[in-house]
Amino acid sequence: MGHIRGLKCRECGREYPIEPIYVCEFCFGPLEVAYDYNSIAKALNKKKIEKREKSLWRYRELLPIAGEPQVGLTSGYTPLVKADNLAKELGVEELYLKDDTVVHPTLSFKDRVVSVALTKAKEFGFDTVACASTGNLAHSVSAHGARAGLKRFIFIPASLEPSKIIASLVYEPNLVAVDGNYDDVNRLCSEIANKYSWAFVNINIRPFYAEGSKTLGFEIIEQLGWKAPDNVVVPCASGSLLTKVWKSFKEFKEIGIIKELGTKVFAAQATGCSPIVTAIKQGTDVIRPVKPNTIAKSLAIGNPADGFYASQVVRETGGDGEDVSDQEIIDAIKLLARTEGIFAETAGGVTLASAKKLIAAGKIRRDEVTVICITGNGLKTQEALQGHVASPHYIKPNIASFEEVLKKIS
Ligand SMILES: *Cc1c(COP(=O)(O)O)cnc(C)c1O
């Protein structure tokens, strides 16, 4: 077991052995992986991390696996881009983009969580993996499960973008499109998970799966030169990523890798599905479920499992939350492409547009170091830009026709 103590209830603190379980039997609180930080502090340091391969497994002592990594060996260690053009446009001094649109095999941050979840599923001896997904998780489980030789059942809302459905089907999983929204799919999956002994990555394997998100935070600190940023803006679906980015920062402090930690954590959501940001703005911990209606389908979770904890992290760190309209999402996707040459999916538009509003409102200070998390690639949600980009210049295959166009442009 090495550095892992076991599972621990976030509410009552009761401890459990490492098993594919996710709720406390006594208080129904969610279970989380607990580590022995004293032993990790002795085993891990900056030099050791720096010598390792550039993948998310370079932080393996802080991930809940017992043996060698088995899945997602090339996932992680995505670029931290210093975004000077965008910084100028937004009027801030030092701005970075954590660019999870590239490097990962299925081009979203979900390859982090799935690499850990499927390694753990193999350790537990499962031969079948499953998930409820808003799109990106479906791609990632389909792809990594294919390579790992696992049977796959993938459940999605039938209303997902056609391109997102094709990008799952190509890996030949058992893809089940449910007539309902994500929250309906998730409810159904909880029932199925009780009946079949499969590794549902975001249900019975969730405590292990969620830990994979920490690697995004570890990388931010390492890539900033072993420093935590002043501000980090994180998109929220279930809210898990946001809580784990904060957990990763705290862990690096706990084991002595960083000395100072004063980061403010900011939550970003689409106005058409903003239960977490609404709670933050109203100053309450009570998350009111909503019916999603937004083009940011990968973030469209109306009843977010970690919403309560995400809003607590935002409050505890002195951050804030912001939500943005579909038009603001599209404008931000185009802004990012135009200034930094990065094509983000709708979730990336949500994060950038929210950050822009937070800066304009003075909630993110212009003289501080800010990191914006861009979590998925724009090639996955091209439909969102239909009718919102210019047309090509259509010409005949001769130079005269081209020069007519050239005259108009210049
Ligand atoms: C899943 C997802 C997130 C965040 O998910 P959480 O459930 O909040 O952890 C962010 N961006 C993209 C692109 C995603 O697919």
The ligand as an ORCA input file, in Angstrom:
! r2SCAN-3c Opt
* xyz 0 1
  C     -15.402     17.127    -17.158
  C     -14.861     18.399    -17.589
  C     -14.549     19.455    -16.693
  C     -14.779     19.492    -15.188
  O     -15.373     18.444    -14.622
  P     -15.668     18.267    -13.062
  O     -16.816     17.314    -13.072
  O     -16.045     19.598    -12.500
  O     -14.456     17.699    -12.456
  C     -13.959     20.583    -17.219
  N     -13.713     20.709    -18.530
  C     -13.997     19.738    -19.407
  C     -13.683     19.965    -20.841
  C     -14.568     18.548    -18.971
  O     -14.838     17.585    -19.864
*
